[in-house]
């Protein structure tokens, strides 16, 4: 699943190529339309696909921003403001192309679900292999409460004291540390990959109860998370399986990961172990992490 660095990379690439553009036409896949008619959730949330398409046509993209793992397209039409909220989930990807044939990977080409046409031969394409991604067209983010509950951005000065305060609440203090740092209401944007890496670098067992970690160590852990997120942004994110940037290119952070997906510890060479925490597979070194 794309985490903060991957989403940040997509947003940075989208900003210069779509800002100011007017959406002339929107095409929604038959898969989405059929699924929603049958009462199944499928990417477009909160309205019928035909209404989604009609509303978006002739909207101008004023700005593209990121909030945690969400992409926010700020739009305008007839002097009214809108925001298109997108979550990539596990396999969502955006492509900016002159022809749909430029999307060369078959797994994405086969699962194109929304196409925004700006001008002739200029398209912004959303593909989603497993269709777990979401799009919501709103007047403001206040219409979608989960966005309002997200922790401060991890690079902001408010984020560390917020994390320390949250960590002392009874609902978090007795949970495994990994479960807590993957909670977007505690730390924004840190998912399984970067939680695994941060805990390894700090030599903390992923199942250790948060109450057994001092404030000093929590602070060090938080700074480690922020540093790894920065490192990944600079490396273009992690392409473990399906993440691609808007040009179809993979990131480079996966080559720098020390623990995620590893069979042996790079420090002591002990075989790694796995356990499930909060529904996610957690890899750790039984010797280095305690």
RAQUI-V964853 format. One line per field, one symbol per residue. phi: phi as a letter, one per 30 degrees, with the letter a starting at -180 (. if undefined). burial: + if it has 24 or more other C-alpha atoms within 12 Angstrom, else -. A space follows every 50 residues. Layout:
# RAQUI-V964853
phi->???
burial->???
This chain:
# RAQUI-V964853
phi->.eceddddddddddedccdjdcddabccddddddddddicdaidciaded dedddddidcddabbcbhcccccdbbahiccbbccbcdhdbdacbcbcad dddddeddedbdcbbcccbeibbccccadcicdbbbcbdadddbeeddcd deedcddddddddddddcdedcdcceededdddddcbdiccddddedddd ddhcddcddddccddddddddeddedddddededciiccdbcdbddcicd dbdedcdcbeiccbddccidddbbacbhicdccacdcdcb
burial->+++++++++++++++-+++-+++++++++-+++--------++++--+++ -++-++++++++++++++++++++++-----++++++++++++++++--+ --+----++-++++++++---+++++++++++++++++--+-----+--+ +++++---++-+++-+++---++-++++++++++++++++++++++++++ +++++++++++-+----+--++++++-++++++--+++++-+++++++++ ++++-+++++++--+------++---+----+++++-++-
